[in-house]
């Protein structure tokens, strides 16, 4: 099946917010006889190209799943390589300013190394005024944990049970103030969310693609956007 399109849909057919589960780096590397770290490095190069394409065609928010709370269980060498790539990405402030991109990090940052926490604070602070596109990096992120943290915030604020609503909880999640993702894409052939944006994805369109993330191109994204544009979103209605 062809999973590429040369052109994106018309702007009015585009989602406002897309989430991407970047999957397949390890398999890409294994197929080439390379260590898994090289797959992550190849995948990291794709991120910038896809973000630039999203900005060019008019998508306002992109959330990429960079490092889950479960990823700490991977071999230490691989974890270190992933964190180094994140350091490089977060330190590229020149590129954010050039693209007028705002950077946000979604996840529990306290367990991260001190220098990485500082890079996060700096990137968020210096890009806060940028308006062309918001790039969310889900880092040390887990969807169930995010919901638990949101409930804890409600309790800590003393919100009475009768005042707790979907809206009050949404306001205590990492994505507060942003629209929920309209479309979530997972390359690599796997068909699950893997603890990604569980609350926010209640009415997201889901698309699972066979391409591995390091091979993902703007043409693959265009295909995903055309699939989204063809779907009838009724949100539970008739």
N, C-alpha and C positions, 0 to 999 in steps of 0.2 A: 504494500500500500504506500502510495506517495504521501510523505509527511512534510512536504515543503510547498511554499507558495512564494512567487516572486514579489508580490505586492501585498501590503496589508489591506484590511477592509477600510471602508470609509470611516472618517474620524467619529461620526455619530454612532457607529456600531462598536466602537472600542470599549473595553472595560475601563473603569477609573483606576482600579487596583487589581494587580495580579500578584499571586504568590508563586514562587518557584522552589520546588524541592530538588536541589542540585544533586542528582544521583548518578552513579555509574563510573565515578573516577577510578575506583579500584579495579573494576573489570576492564576498563579501557587500558590501564597500565599493564594488567596481567596478560591481556591479549597481545601486547607488544614486548613481553618479557622484561618489563620495567618494574621497579619498586612502586608500591602504592603511592608513595609521596610524589612521584612524578605525575601520577594521574591527577592528584590534587592541584599540582602546579599548573598542569595543562587546563584544568577546569577553572582555575582562578582567572586565567586570561580571557575566558569566555564571558565572565561576569561584566567586565567593562563594556564589551561590544554589545551585549544584550541591553544593558542599561542605557547606553547611548541611543540604541535603536528605539527603545521605549520612549525616551524623551523626544526623539525626532518625530515620532508618529503621534504623540499626544497622550500617552499614558501618564497619569499623575502620581501614582504610588506603585512601587515594586517592593515586595518583601522576599528576600532570599534566605533560605534555610542553610546557614553556614556551619553551625556547630551545635549539636543537640546535647542535652544533659546526659544522654546515653553514650555520647562519643568518648567520654572519659574512660570507658571500658576498653577502648582500642589500645594496641601496643603503644608504649610511651613514645617511641620514635615517630610513629604516625601522628600522635597527638601534638608533639612538639612541632612537627612540620606544618600541621594545620594552623597552629597558633602563630607561627612565624609568617605564614601567608596572610593571616588576618592582620598582623602588625603592618605588613607592607601595604595592604589595602587601605587600612585606616590612616596611614601616614601620608597618603597621596593627596594632600589638601589642594595642591595646585590643580589637579584634575577636577575635584569637586567644584572649585570656584570657576574654572573654565566652563564647566557644563551647567553652572547655576543649580547644582544638586544639593539638596539637604540630606544629611545623613542622620539616621536614628539607629540605635542599637536596642533590640528587644531581647530581654533575658536577664538572668541573675548575674550581674557583673562582679559581685563581691568575691567569688571564688577564683576569679581570673588573676593572673600575675599583675603586680602593681604597675609595671610599665604599660601593659595592655589596657588597664583601666584608665591610665592617664591619656593614652592615645584616643580612647573612646570619648573621654570628656572633651578633649581638645577638638576632635573632629565634629562632635555635636555642637560645641560652642561656636566654632568658626564657620560652620555651614548653616547655622540657625536661620540666617536671613535669606537663604537661597530659595527660589520659588519655582523653578522650572519642573522639578521632579523631586519626590521624596523617596529615598532609598532606605528601606529598613533592613538591617542585618540581624537575623535571628541567631543570637550568639549565646551559648550556654542556655539554650531555650528548650522548654518542654511545655506543650499545651496544657496538660493536666496541672503541672506545677503553676502555670500562669493563673489558672482559675483558682487554685488553692490560695495563692498570694492575694488575688483580688478579694476573696472572701475574708482573709485575715485583715485586709485594709478596712473593709466594711466594719468588722468587729472592733478593730482598734479605734475607729472613729465613732463608735457607739451608735451606729445607725440602727434604729428599731427594726425588728423583723418585718413589721407591716409596711415599712418604707423601702424594703429591699426589692428591687425590680430588675428586669433584664438591663434596663438603662443604667441604673446605679452601679451594677456590677461591671458593665461595659466601660464605665468611666474610670474604673480602678484597674483595668487591664493595661498591658504595655501599649496597645494600639488606641488608647483613649484619644478622641478627637479626630480619628481617621475613619474613612468608610471601610466596611468589611470588604474582603477580597471578592471580586466578582468571578474570578477565574483562578484556579490553582492548577499548575502544570507540574507533572512529575515525569521527567525523562527516565530512561533505563529499563522500562518494561515492568517495573514493580507497580502494583495497584493497591496502594494504601497511603494513608496520610502520615503515618509514623510520628504521631504526637505533634503535628504542625497545625497551629491556628485552629484548634478544635472548636472553640467557642465561635470564632469569627467565620468559620467555614460552613455554618449551618445551611446557608442557601447559596454557597459558591458552586459554580460549575466546575467539575473535575475533568481533567484530561490527562490520560496516561499515554506516554509515547515510547516507542521502542529505541529511539536514539540515545546513546550515552551522552552524559553532560559535556565532556570535552569536545564532542562532535556537534554540539547544538549550535545552530546558526540563526541569524535574523530570519532566514527563510523558514526555519522550523517554527519560530515564534509566530510568523505571519500565518502559517498553517493553523496553529493553535487558536489564533485570534479569529480566523475564518470559521473554525468549528464553533467557537463561542458565539459568533454573530448569527449562526444558523439555529441556535437553540432558542426555544420558547420559554422564557423565564416567568413562571406564574407565581412563584413564592407561596405555593400551597393553595392558590386559587384555582378556579375553573378555567 
